[in-house]
Amino acid sequence: MDLTEAFVELLRRASTDLPPDVEQALREAYEREDEGTPAKSVLRTILTNVKLARENSVPMCQDTGSLIFYIDMPEGEKESYYKDLIRKAAAIATEKQYLRPNAVDPITGKNSGNNVGKNAPFFHISRWDKDEIRVRLLLKGGGSENVGTQYKLPYAPLKAGRDLEGVRKVIIDAVYKAQGLGCAPGTLGVGIGGDRTTSYMLSKEQFFRKMGERHPEKVIADFEMRLKDELNQLNIGPMGFGGKTTVLDVFVDYQHRHPATFYVAISYNCWAFRRKTMIIKNGEVTYYD
Ligand code: SF4
């Protein structure tokens, strides 16, 4: 397959085909909600929409998000070659209406019209020892991005100190303040430690974990499960209409910090949790959810 076409296909799949683990989590949420409630009705509509988007190869949401690529490639591969192909693919995918034009110049207010612009799409590129290229894509909705936030501990308004209990308080605060905006039920990616930038980076990388995939360290895994339970007792519910499902999952990771800083970055993904992976090896392309 021509590589530009392969990237267009990656974008099409991401925009139109919700990963099965996310759909399953939404289905379980639907089963949990009581008959006749707005929560049940919202989840039913979301699940119908997911099915129709897949069957008709149309975007599952009118906002097809920002294009964020995470690429791992062997030494010797030329970055600019792949970036150029992806920019071309983004323009084609926009033309084919798999993507809405979502790249706006913040100075002039002009939309580029094809999802290509300065740092759009955005690329995180790493080198690795494998003899294959892994391209992971997030289509990140703008509404859900707006409710992401970052705290600096200690945080006096909540009496949140520099420990896991302090982290717990600010995460609950962030979801409480969102009140269903960002199109709940959402999924949280939390990055503890690092600096202003790397805490956010760590938080977004959590979105490549599968629903229910717990952190390998028990203390963090237990923390994730406790938070998921507590957040789902806030009764914010799907789209903020009340209900038992405010979040589908909570993914947390940490990294070392400077002694003087303690950041907690919280990234929020909406129900339209769009991620896809593509592997290029020996000229063959394979897609994964
Ligand atoms: S937050 Fe997500 S579901 Fe809501 S409009 Fe944006 S992309 Fe769509």
Residues whose N, C-alpha, C, O or C-beta is under 5 A from the ligand:
A	BS01	SF4	C61 D63 G141 G142 G143 S144 G182 C183 C270 A272
